[in-house]
Amino acid sequence: MAFDYSVITDNLDVFARGYLPTLTLLVLVIPISFVGGTAIALARISGKRWLMVPARAFVELVRNIPFLIQIFRVFYGLPFYGIDLTAQTAGVLCLSLYGSAYLSESVRGAIEAVPRGQWEASDALALSYTQKMRRIIAPQLPAYLIPAAGNILITLSKGMVLLSIITVPELTYMAQSVIGKSFAPVEVFTLLAIMYWFTSEAISQVMKALERHCAKKALPPASQ
């Protein structure tokens, strides 16, 4: 059976209507995940048990339960407690929690990767914890954080496929309507694979560009 390109060309508008919400979700989820991940990481290294224990429990819970189950628990479970969320809101919440848990480990690893001498130097300067993190530690984090964070963001972009199960009108959900009309799953899923690859590659290239930029800033000035 020949590959039917008309299935793709005749439904480009449908794929476009699915791809835009996919990008919108990603744009919303990434900053939320970074903020949440940073907060969780700081809680885990705070030295305060009342912060460390809940933060660690959250990370372990999210990382050890399949993402699909988490989606079902949020979308179908919260209404039992009187919390009704739209599919899009539930999708953003699930992805943000998932991303926060994984990014928190990357942020924590980046903080702990800063040479111990930097911490000791900031202690010698009698800086407060906030000043230490803002002026000494935070500027050094991108070099350690970006490579791991890039992988997590790519995982998030691919995880959006599962949101189609709760009728979030993202790319995969819209593609299923095309399959229902055309009965051409090979053509549709081939295009989906290309589009998700393109999204992942775009994220990868952006993170590599940020990594190169950070590396240049970290280089010592050339000798005169």
C-alpha positions as CSV (number, residue, x, y, z in Angstrom):
1,M,0.0,0.0,0.0
2,A,1.4,3.4,-1.0
3,F,1.9,6.2,1.4
4,D,-1.0,8.6,1.0
5,Y,0.3,12.1,1.3
6,S,-3.1,13.6,0.7
7,V,-4.1,12.5,4.2
8,I,-1.5,14.9,5.5
9,T,-2.0,17.8,3.0
10,D,-5.8,17.7,3.3
11,N,-5.7,17.9,7.1
12,L,-2.9,20.4,7.7
13,D,-5.4,22.8,9.4
14,V,-6.4,20.1,11.9
15,F,-2.8,19.3,12.8
16,A,-2.1,23.0,13.1
17,R,-5.1,23.4,15.5
18,G,-3.6,20.6,17.6
19,Y,0.0,21.8,17.5
20,L,-0.8,25.3,18.8
21,P,-2.3,24.1,22.1
22,T,0.6,21.7,22.4
23,L,3.1,24.6,22.2
24,T,0.9,26.8,24.5
25,L,0.8,24.0,27.1
26,L,4.6,23.7,26.9
27,V,5.2,27.4,27.3
28,L,2.9,27.5,30.4
29,V,4.4,24.3,32.0
30,I,8.1,25.1,31.6
31,P,8.3,28.2,33.8
32,I,5.9,26.7,36.4
33,S,8.0,23.6,36.6
34,F,11.2,25.6,37.0
35,V,9.7,27.7,39.8
36,G,8.2,24.6,41.5
37,G,11.3,22.5,41.0
38,T,13.5,25.3,42.5
39,A,11.3,25.7,45.5
40,I,11.3,21.9,46.2
41,A,15.0,21.7,45.8
42,L,15.6,24.5,48.3
43,A,13.2,22.8,50.7
44,R,15.2,19.6,50.4
45,I,18.5,21.2,51.2
46,S,17.1,23.6,53.8
47,G,18.2,21.5,56.7
48,K,14.7,22.0,58.2
49,R,12.9,18.6,58.7
50,W,9.4,20.1,58.3
51,L,10.4,21.2,54.8
52,M,12.7,18.3,53.8
53,V,10.3,15.5,54.6
54,P,7.3,16.7,52.6
55,A,9.5,17.8,49.7
56,R,11.2,14.4,49.5
57,A,7.9,12.6,49.8
58,F,6.4,14.6,46.9
59,V,9.4,13.9,44.7
60,E,9.3,10.2,45.4
61,L,5.6,10.0,45.0
62,V,5.6,11.7,41.6
63,R,8.7,9.8,40.3
64,N,7.4,6.4,41.3
65,I,3.9,6.6,40.0
66,P,3.3,6.3,36.2
67,F,2.4,9.6,34.7
68,L,-0.8,8.2,33.1
69,I,-2.0,7.2,36.6
70,Q,-1.3,10.7,37.9
71,I,-3.4,12.2,35.1
72,F,-6.3,9.9,35.9
73,R,-6.0,10.7,39.6
74,V,-6.1,14.5,39.1
75,F,-8.8,14.6,36.3
76,Y,-11.1,11.9,37.7
77,G,-10.2,12.0,41.4
78,L,-10.4,15.6,42.3
79,P,-14.1,15.9,41.4
80,F,-14.8,13.5,44.4
81,Y,-13.5,16.3,46.6
82,G,-15.5,19.0,44.9
83,I,-12.7,20.2,42.7
84,D,-13.7,20.3,39.1
85,L,-11.0,21.1,36.6
86,T,-11.2,21.5,32.8
87,A,-9.1,19.1,30.8
88,Q,-6.6,21.8,29.9
89,T,-6.2,22.9,33.5
90,A,-5.8,19.4,34.7
91,G,-3.2,18.9,32.0
92,V,-1.2,21.9,33.0
93,L,-1.4,20.9,36.7
94,C,-0.2,17.3,36.0
95,L,2.6,18.3,33.7
96,S,3.7,21.0,36.1
97,L,3.8,18.7,39.1
98,Y,5.6,16.1,37.1
99,G,8.1,18.6,35.8
100,S,8.6,20.2,39.2
101,A,9.5,16.8,40.8
102,Y,12.1,15.9,38.2
103,L,13.6,19.4,37.8
104,S,13.9,19.7,41.6
105,E,16.4,16.9,41.5
106,S,18.3,18.6,38.7
107,V,18.3,21.9,40.6
108,R,19.4,20.1,43.8
109,G,22.2,18.3,42.0
110,A,23.3,21.6,40.4
111,I,23.5,23.3,43.8
112,E,25.4,20.4,45.3
113,A,27.8,20.4,42.4
114,V,29.0,23.9,43.2
115,P,32.5,23.5,44.6
116,R,32.6,23.4,48.4
117,G,35.1,26.2,48.5
118,Q,32.5,28.6,47.1
119,W,30.2,27.8,50.1
120,E,33.1,28.3,52.5
121,A,34.1,31.6,50.9
122,S,30.5,32.9,51.3
123,D,30.5,31.8,54.9
124,A,33.8,33.7,55.4
125,L,32.1,36.8,54.1
126,A,29.4,36.3,56.6
127,L,26.7,36.4,54.0
128,S,23.1,35.4,54.9
129,Y,21.6,32.3,53.3
130,T,19.6,34.4,50.8
131,Q,22.7,36.5,49.9
132,K,24.8,33.4,49.5
133,M,22.3,31.7,47.2
134,R,21.6,34.9,45.1
135,R,25.1,36.3,44.7
136,I,27.4,33.2,44.9
137,I,25.6,30.0,44.1
138,A,22.8,31.0,41.7
139,P,25.1,32.6,39.0
140,Q,27.0,29.3,38.8
141,L,24.0,27.0,38.5
142,P,23.2,27.2,34.8
143,A,26.4,25.4,33.8
144,Y,25.4,22.4,36.0
145,L,21.6,22.6,35.4
146,I,21.1,23.2,31.7
147,P,22.2,19.7,30.4
148,A,19.9,17.8,32.7
149,A,17.1,20.3,32.5
150,G,17.1,19.9,28.7
151,N,16.4,16.2,28.9
152,I,13.6,16.8,31.3
153,L,11.9,19.4,29.1
154,I,12.1,17.0,26.2
155,T,10.4,14.4,28.3
156,L,7.7,16.8,29.3
157,S,7.1,17.7,25.6
158,K,6.6,14.0,24.8
159,G,4.5,13.4,27.9
160,M,1.9,15.7,26.5
161,V,0.8,12.8,24.3
162,L,-0.9,11.2,27.2
163,L,-3.1,14.3,27.8
164,S,-5.1,13.3,24.8
165,I,-6.7,10.6,27.0
166,I,-8.5,13.2,29.0
167,T,-9.6,15.1,25.8
168,V,-7.0,17.9,26.0
169,P,-7.1,19.2,22.4
170,E,-3.4,18.8,21.8
171,L,-1.7,17.3,18.7
172,T,-2.3,13.7,19.3
173,Y,-6.0,14.2,20.2
174,M,-6.6,16.1,17.0
175,A,-4.7,13.5,15.0
176,Q,-7.1,10.8,16.3
177,S,-10.0,12.7,14.6
178,V,-8.1,12.5,11.3
179,I,-7.5,8.8,11.7
180,G,-11.2,8.4,12.4
181,K,-12.1,10.0,9.1
182,S,-9.3,8.7,6.9
183,F,-8.5,5.3,8.4
184,A,-4.9,6.1,7.6
185,P,-3.0,5.6,10.9
186,V,0.4,5.1,9.3
187,E,0.4,8.5,7.5
188,V,-1.0,10.3,10.6
189,F,1.4,8.8,13.1
190,T,4.3,9.3,10.7
191,L,3.6,13.1,10.7
192,L,3.1,13.0,14.5
193,A,6.5,11.4,14.9
194,I,8.1,14.1,12.8
195,M,6.3,17.0,14.6
196,Y,7.3,15.6,18.1
197,W,10.8,15.1,16.9
198,F,10.9,18.7,15.6
199,T,9.7,19.9,19.0
200,S,12.2,17.9,20.9
201,E,15.0,19.0,18.6
202,A,14.0,22.6,19.0
203,I,14.2,22.3,22.8
204,S,17.5,20.6,22.5
205,Q,19.0,23.3,20.3
206,V,17.8,26.1,22.5
207,M,19.3,24.4,25.6
208,K,22.6,23.8,23.8
209,A,22.6,27.5,22.8
210,L,22.1,28.5,26.4
211,E,24.8,26.1,27.5
212,R,27.3,27.6,25.0
213,H,26.3,31.1,26.2
214,C,26.9,30.2,29.8
215,A,30.2,28.6,28.9
216,K,31.4,31.8,27.2
217,K,30.4,33.9,30.2
218,A,32.3,31.5,32.5
219,L,35.5,31.8,30.4
220,P,38.3,33.9,32.0
221,P,39.2,37.1,30.0
222,A,42.0,36.6,27.5
223,S,45.4,37.7,28.6
224,Q,46.6,40.9,27.1
